[in-house]
């Protein structure tokens, strides 16, 4: 539907589809967290309780990192990893994941909440009906190109987190590959800073319907 709206160059439809697609990314992030936490080969029940004791969605993702790192690298799950006990390589990986969640996942989760509560245009002050935040900006959902690459990054984040939870050897073996996928998605986002990649993508979609009617060829008559 989003692609069809782009083919028609219908601005209202494109805006609506972008909002729906962005909302879906936030829903998928929430669902992916639960899928990772409840993987039968990963956390024990007591460790799951530690994760879900965190208040917000992003805090649960961050808590999951601490629980998994402390379990695999310190021998017992904890709500906060002791970075001084990590090796230099493990510490760097821990901080790269935490930074990734703060910078790339947090906006998706927080904007999802705003959209779900009807505050994509105007944001109410917490607990104050009718009082809007003067500094609140309209959410920029991005275009189809950006949303597709955000989805790719989210998929890679989910994979690296699952590997971390389930298996330290798998996590260490595949860490660079997963981060390479994330970096590629982020490079694609940067390349579209002026909308050029999206315009190229839009042109590739062709006319409405995405295809042209094939020409009619004359049939061969039998002699």
C-alpha positions, -999 to 999 in steps of 0.1 A, spaced: 0 0 0 29 24 8 45 16 -26 12 21 -44 8 55 -27 43 65 -39 35 54 -74 4 77 -73 25 105 -57 -3 110 -32 11 130 -3 -17 123 22 -16 85 15 22 85 17 22 102 51 -5 78 64 14 47 52 47 60 67 30 65 100 16 30 100 49 15 90 67 34 117 41 23 142 46 -13 131 84 -10 137 77 -1 173 52 -29 178 77 -53 162 105 -41 186 82 -49 216 73 -83 202 109 -91 194 120 -84 229 94 -109 243 105 -135 217 141 -132 228 134 -132 265 111 -163 263 134 -183 239 135 -217 256 173 -221 252 180 -187 268 171 -172 301 158 -190 332 125 -178 347 142 -159 375 163 -140 348 131 -132 328 116 -117 360 147 -94 363 142 -82 327 105 -75 330 109 -57 364 123 -28 344 97 -1 339 98 9 302 104 -10 270 138 5 264 148 -1 300 139 -38 295 161 -40 264 190 -24 284 183 -47 314 184 -77 291 219 -67 280 231 -65 316 214 -98 326 230 -116 296 264 -101 300 266 -107 337 253 -143 332 278 -152 305 308 -132 317 305 -131 354 288 -164 362 255 -150 376 227 -129 362 224 -94 377 205 -62 369 237 -44 364 269 -58 348 302 -51 365 322 -37 336 354 -39 356 351 -76 355 348 -78 317 376 -83 293 385 -54 271 369 -69 241 337 -78 260 335 -43 276 338 -27 241 310 -50 228 288 -43 258 292 -5 253 286 -7 216 253 -26 222 242 -1 249 249 28 226 231 11 198 200 7 219 201 43 231 207 59 198 188 37 173 162 17 192 150 42 218 136 67 192 116 40 175 101 28 209 94 63 222 78 75 190 57 44 188 42 53 221 35 88 209 18 76 178 -2 50 197 -15 77 220 -24 101 191 5 125 198 24 123 165 14 160 158 9 174 193 23 160 225 4 164 258 23 170 290 22 139 312 -9 139 333 -22 172 320 -51 170 296 -52 200 272 -17 212 280 7 206 251 45 207 252 56 239 234 89 223 225 74 191 211 82 186 174 61 168 148 75 132 144 94 127 112 85 92 101 109 93 72 103 78 38 99 43 25 137 40 20 144 50 56 117 29 71 130 -2 52 165 3 64 153 9 100 135 -24 97 168 -41 85 186 -25 115 159 -37 139 162 -72 125 200 -72 130 196 -58 166 172 -87 173 196 -112 160 226 -100 179 205 -98 211 192 -133 207 227 -146 201 239 -128 233 211 -143 254 213 -179 240 250 -185 236 282 -167 244 302 -186 217 276 -177 191 275 -141 202 313 -138 200 315 -156 167 287 -136 150 291 -102 166 310 -85 138 287 -99 111 256 -86 129 271 -52 135 282 -51 98 245 -55 88 235 -27 112 262 -4 99 252 -11 63 216 -1 72 228 31 89 250 39 59 220 36 37 201 60 59 230 85 58 231 82 20 194 93 19 200 125 39 189 146 10 161 122 -2 181 111 -32 180 74 -25 142 76 -19 137 94 -52 157 68 -70 137 41 -53 104 58 -62 114 60 -99 122 23 -99 86 15 -89 73 26 -123 37 35 -130 6 28 -109 3 -10 -104 40 -14 -108 39 -29 -143 31 -21 -179 6 -40 -200 26 -62 -224 21 -54 -261 -2 -76 -281 17 -98 -305 0 -113 -336 -6 -150 -335 9 -173 -361 -15 -187 -385 -12 -222 -396 -4 -227 -433 
